[in-house]
Amino acid sequence: MVMTNRGEETAAVRDRLPKVSALSEVTRFARMAGHAAFGTGRLVTTSAAGLLQGRPPGTADVAHEVRRTFEQLGPTYVKFGQLIASSPGVFGTTMADEFETLLDRVAPADPAAIRRIFTEELGGPPEEVFAEFDATPIASASIAQVHTATLHSGEDVVVKIQRPGIADRLAPDVAILERLAGLIEISEYGRMLSARHVARDFADGLDSELDFRNEAASMAEWFACLQQGPFGDRVRVPAVYDDLTTARVMTMERIHATRIDDVRAVRAAGHDGEALCRNLLLSLLDSAFHGGVFHGDLHAGNVLVDADGTLVMIDFGIVGRFDTRTRRILRQLVVDLIVKQDYDAAGRAIFLLGAVHKPGSTAKGGADLKNLTTPLSTTEMAAMSYTDLGRQLAAVAKAHDARLPRELVLVGKQLLYVEKYMKLLAPRWKAISDREIYGYMAGIMKEAERDRRARGSAPRGTRTD
């Protein structure tokens, strides 16, 4: 997923997802409708039985049936469920807690099929390639499942193996999703989120995610870009064994670590919750604003904490990218909004990003931006309602016909994940008032000023992208 210098779309060629016929789309849609109807029927039946026993249905019952239906609908909906699990501020705690199992506890695939894929990819069965291999997965998600193994040289590793037939299962869902996105853009919220672009990027990301060699390359690129900045020693990624990695199998070092949302274990290990959230937020900002590549799926199953308190990032199947020009505009936007509180300048930056389409709206949008962003600097994380914030953002978008660039939507998704960890581990922490984050923003401000001076001194007609 790449944004070009002019904000234009780049043509994507999907190598792994097969083309889908109209009949396949219709058949899949009918099955989806059937699963949804069956899930609704289960909920009605369960609710009726509860009422007969004097127990009215609650939100937990609804959440359970929705989660169960999502899991039955297949891997595309499991991915949506992962977003729900990691965003209690938007979807509510009950729903998020219920969807936790979709992060890494989806029902595993048929062992014989997994063994067949492994053998096809690496030329031999697991017991020959490895000294030891556990056929029972330690984690199982939408695209793949993970097994532990030991190399003949003695190193402990984890082996990520793609689910059988996953491309054929994803393709019809992707086709339907892209059609529905066009309908969603009828609403102002859908237009603001650029629903068609998001759907297209989601599909392109899935296509790339089906080749684990892309993930291995993205992991190395992300880690390398952070090593050039001040936060490189606060994060790590597993080492990849390239000779044991193919399109459908990836072998990595095994790192013993705790999920970041396991509050009890994190605190029992003596880790500082504020420090963990600070490091996660800074690594996200620095990789996006300076490195140009950021992790695009920071759900709790992908963010771990090792014994030293270092963040361990895994699963780079989805990454976002900003080109040089976009990074420069974003740095200026952050400075204008948060540091300088120059809302008119922020409106102009948003226009440069191609997000505002109504002529003349940037000049009068400053007041709206001020009303929207001012509470962010004074509200504690535990008290902030991202649902209300989303409604306000939709109202501003409607007034100014704004459509967020799709990579910004992806960043926003990651901030929802970070927000969850803040509420769990550091509910009273005000990120914007944090000394180190403020210092980082001050550095961003200096860069933005240098960029502005450079543009002002460039000869007329010269591009400074």
NORDAVEN-V901133 format. One line per field, one symbol per residue. phi: phi as a letter, one per 40 degrees, with the letter a starting at -180 (. if undefined). A space follows every 10 residues. Layout:
phi->???
This chain:
phi->.bccdbgccb cbbccbcccb cccccccccc cdcccccccc cccccccccc cccgbccbcc ccdccccccd ccchcccccc ccccccbccc bgcccccccd cccabcdccc dccccccdcc cbgacdcccb caacccccaa bccabbbcab ccchccbbbc bcccgccccc dccccccccc cccccccccc cdcfdccccc ccccccdccc bccccccccc ccccccccbc bcccbabccb cccbbbcbbb bbccbcabcc ccdccccccg cccccccccc cccccccccb cgbbcbaccc cbbbbcccgc cbbbfbcbbb bbcccccccc cccccccccc fccccccccc cccgcbbcdg cccccdcccc cccdcccbcc dcccbccccc cccccccccb fcbcdccccc cdccccccdc ccccbacccb dccccccccc cccccccccc ccccccccdd gccbc
